[in-house]
Every structure is written in structure tokens, then in C-alpha cells.
Amino acid sequence: NISGALCISQAWPGMARTIYNDHKRFLETYLTPYPGFFFTGDGAYRTTEGYYQLTGRLDDIINISGHRLGTAEVEDVVNHHVAVAESAVIGYPHELKGEGKMLTFLPLKCLSQGCCTATLPAELRELISQKIAKYAAPEYVQVTHR
């Protein structure tokens, strides 16, 4: 049971070999961080049985009121709510701040069973406020249907 960066030790068919007109950037982004491995940019969790779960992009950062916040960190908290099957967190352009508080999109586990209450967005904001910080609570929560 361990979390970390997902890196690949061997080449595979169809893998990227460069970035158009910027091979140096390709080397710095994917091959330099972990010498001898291809860094995918994703985080992963490996169980003691050897199963992997992708936890999100490690380089996906939102600047919320001057605080740099990883989207995977927020998604992990949201996904612990009993009604949430999975989530995606993104920033959005804000007229005054440049980047506003995030939007959270989530499909629910039990939409047909009535667990989606009017209080769910407030519950998620409170959960994020408690587990991360008050500034991390999203302004918008969008419930999607699977």
C-alpha cells in the first residue's frame, strides 16, 4: 500500500518520443525527473496485491486566491463522500482573480436511490474545508449523470 509517481521502465508501442519543435522540453518533462524511467505525470496507488489505481495528474495545479492547490488532492477528499462515485476538479477564468475557485463535477453512486439531496454541495464544501482548507472549497459543484 504505497502512493507515488507512476513511472514506466520500458518503452511500449505508440509512446511519445518527442514534443514537436521542443525535444528538450520532452526530455525535461518525461525523462529527467526519474532517470531511467518515463514519468507519465500521473500519481498512482499500489495495493499490497499489486493492483494500481491512478490518483490524478501530479502537475495539475490551480491557483486559488494565491494558494497553489493540486486537483488530485481535492478530488481525493470529494471521492470519500458516500454519495460520490468519482470527481473531476478544474479551475475557471475569473474576471478579477485571474483564476477562480474550482468547479467540481461528479457522478453519484446512488442517483436513482435519492441520495442526491439539495445539501450535497454544502456537504462537499464543508468536507473540503475540514480536510484541506476553507479557501479550497469550490464555488460551484456540478452533479452529472452517468
ZAKOL-564956 format. One record per atom (N, C-alpha, C, O): x, y, z. Coordinates in steps of 0.05 Angstrom, whole numbers, plus 5000, padded with zeros to 4 digits. Example, Ala and Ser with C-alpha at 12.3 -4.5 7.8 and 13.67 -1.06 7.14 Angstrom:
526448865156
524649105156
526449345156
528549345169
525749555142
527349795143
525850015157
526850235161
This chain:
501749765000
500050005000
501850255000
502750345021
502250354976
504050584974
503050774951
501950674931
503551024954
502851224933
505351354923
507351374938
505251444898
507551584887
507151644858
504851634848
509251724844
509151784816
509051534799
510451344805
507451534779
507251304761
509451334739
509351524723
511351154739
513551164720
513750894706
513150684719
514450894681
514650644665
517650594659
519050774652
518450344663
521250274659
521950184631
524350184624
520050114615
520650014588
518850154567
516650244573
519850184543
518350314522
516050134514
516049894518
513950254502
511650104492
510850214465
511450444459
509450064449
508550164423
506750414426
504950414442
507350614410
505650854410
506451054431
505051264432
508451014446
509151214466
510351464453
511551444431
510151684466
511251934456
514351914455
515551794473
515552034435
518452034433
519552314432
522052354434
517852514430
518752794430
516252974431
513952884430
516753234434
514753434432
515453594408
517753684405
513553634390
514153774364
515554044369
514554214384
517854074356
519454314358
520554374386
521554604391
520554184404
521554234431
522453974444
521353894465
524453844433
525353594444
526553624471
526353444488
527853854477
529053904503
526853894525
527253784546
524554014519
522354014538
521353734543
520653664565
521253564522
520453284525
522253144544
521353004563
524953184540
526853054558
526553144587
526652984605
526253404590
526053524617
523453434632
523453394656
521353414616
518753344628
518453054635
517452974656
519252874616
518652594618
520952414626
520452194637
523452494620
525652314625
527552404647
528952234659
527652654653
529552764673
528652724702
530252664719
525952754708
525152734736
525952474750
526652464773
525852254735
526451984746
528251844726
527251694709
530851884728
532751774708
532351464705
532151314724
532251384679
531851104673
528951024671
528250794664
527151214676
524251164675
522851384659
523851604657
520551314647
518851504634
516751594654
515151434663
516751854661
514851964680
512352034666
512352204648
510151914674
507551954660
506252214668
504452314653
506952334691
505652574700
503352504719
502052684730
502752244722
500552164739
501552054766
503751954768
499852074786
500351944811
498951674811
497051634796
499851494827
498651224829
498751124857
500551194873
496950944863
496850804888
497150504882
495550404865
498950364895
499350084890
498549934916
499549994937
496749734913
495949574936
498049354942
499749304925
497749234964
499549014971
499248774952
501048614949
496948754939
496448544919
497648614892
497548444874
498648854889
499848934863
498049074844
498749114821
495649154853
493749294835
494449594837
495249694858
494049734814
494650024813
492050174809
490250094795
491950404822
489750594818
490950864812
492550964828
490250984790
491151244783
489851454801
487351444805
491351634813
490251824832
490052104820
488952284833
491052144795
490752404782
493352524773
495452414779
493152744759
495552874749
497053004772
495853134789
499652964772
501353084793
501953374787
502653534805
501753444761
502553714753
500053894748
500354124739
497753804755
495253954751
494754124776
493654034796
495554384774
495454564797
493554794790
493654904768
491954874810
490255104807
491155314827
491855244850
491255564819
491955784837
489455914848
488156064834
488855844872
486355944885
487156154906
488356094927
486456404901
486956624919
489956624928
490456674952
491756574910
494556574916
495656314928
498056294934
493956114931
494755854941
494855654918
492955634903
497055514915
497355304894
496155044906
496954954927
494254944891
492754714901
492554494879
491754554856
493354254885
493154034866
490253934863
488953894884
489353894839
486653804834
486253524846
484053464856
488253354844
488053084854
487553084884
486152904895
488753274899
488353294928
485353344934
484253224953
484153524919
481353584924
479553354915
477653284930
480153234892
478553004883
478652774903
476652644907
480952734915
481152514935
479252564958
478052374968
479052804968
477252874990
474352834981
472752714996
473652944958
470852924948
470052634944
467752564950
471852474934
471252194929
470752024954
469751804952
471452134977
470851995002
468052025012
467151895031
466552215000
463752245007
462151994998
462651894976
460351905014
458951655009
457251664983
456851454970
456451894974
454751914950
456351944924
455151924902
458852004926
460452074902
461951824891
463351684906
461551774865
462851554852
465651634843
467651484847
465951874832
468451984824
468152284819
465852384820
470352424816
470052714812
472252824794
474352694790
471853054784
473853204768
473753494777
471553614779
476053604783
476253874793
477854044773
479953964764
476754274766
478154454748
477854744758
475954804772
479754914750
479455194756
477955324733
477555194712
477255574736
475855714714
476756004714
477556104735
476656134691
477556414690
475856594707
473356564707
477156774721
475656954739
476557244731
478857294727
474557414728
475057684718
477057844736
478657994725
476857814762
478557974780
481057814789
483257924791
480657564796
482857404807
484657264787
486757154794
483757254762
485257104741
484256824740
483456724719
484356674762
483356404764
481556394788
482456454811
479056304784
477156294806
477256024821
478755844813
475656014841
475455754856
474455544836
473155614817
474955304843
474555094824
471655014821
469955074837
471154874799
468654734794
469154444801
471354344795
467254304812
467554024817
465253884803
462853944807
465953694785
463953544771
463953264782
466053144786
461553154788
461552894800
459052734792
456852844794
459452484785
457152304782
456652174810
458652124824
454252114816
453652004842
453251694840
452551584820
453751564863
453451274865
450551194865
449750994853
448851354877
446051264882
444051474873
442251544888
444351584849
442651794840
439751704840
437851854847
439251454831
436551354829
435351284857
432951264859
437051264877
436151194904
435551444921
434851424944
435851674909
435151924923
437252024943
436552184960
439751944940
441852044959
442752324951
444152454966
442052414927
442852684918
440952874931
438652914921
441752994952
440053194966
440953474959
443053514947
439253664965
439853944960
442254034976
443554234970
442953884998
445153965015
447853855006
449853915019
447853684986
450353554977
452653754971
454853724981
452153964955
454354164950
455454284976
457854314979
453654344995
454554465020
456154255036
458054325049
455254005035
456753795050
459553765038
461453725053
459753775012
462453744999
464153985005
466553945010
463054225005
464654465012
465754445040
468054505045
464054355058
464854325086
466954105089
468854145105
466653885075
468653675076
471353765067
473453705079
471353915044
473954025034
475054235053
477554235057
473354395065
474354595084
475654465108
477754565117
474554245118
475654105141
478253955134
480153965149
478253815111
480553645104
482853795092
485153715095
482354015077
484454165064
484654445076
486454495092
482854615069
482754895079
480255025069
479054945049
479355235082
476955385074
477255495046
475255495031
479555605039
479955725013
479655514990
479155594967
479955254997
479855054976
476954964969
476554824949
475055044985
472254974979
471355094953
471655334948
470254934935
469455034908
466955214910
465155174926
466855404891
464555574889
462255434876
459955484882
462955254857
460855114842
461254814844
463554714842
459054664847
459154374847
457054294826
454654354829
457854154806
456154064784
455753764786
457653614783
453253674790
452653394791
452053304763
450353424749
453353094754
452852984727
451552714729
451752584750
450352634708
449052374706
450852184690
451852264670
451151944699
452851744685
451751674659
452851514645
